[in-house]
Amino acid sequence: AGAAARAAVEAQAAAHLAATKAGEVQAWTDGDGESAAPAGTGDAVHRLDTAAIEERLRQVTPGRWARHGCDVWAEDGGGPALFVTPRERDSSSQRREQADRDAEFVAHAPDDVRALLAELRAVRDVDDPAG
């Protein structure tokens, strides 16, 4: 495997270790209880269902998303807000700052997911050039 594939496996192993330490391993299991840990850790490998992820991505509001304050809107401005932070967010500056960070994350999610899927396809192509 190439350097990119090795780096992806190392990153996945680090993420799995972090999730284990945080007690979030349950989120990494599939329906029959098999672990989604990376190869070489002694656990079964669970491949992401990229087709399902891509289909969900096709179903979201099209176009670029942008954060306006604590809310997220489609940049075309032709529809309702995609993500609205509840009014109680204004109760403290700390909550307001967290709401801003959450909105920033949501606004970038579609582009980030597209980029991650492209990177995953590239790594899988390196590992299995025949497809």
Disulfide bonds with the S-S distance in Angstrom:
none
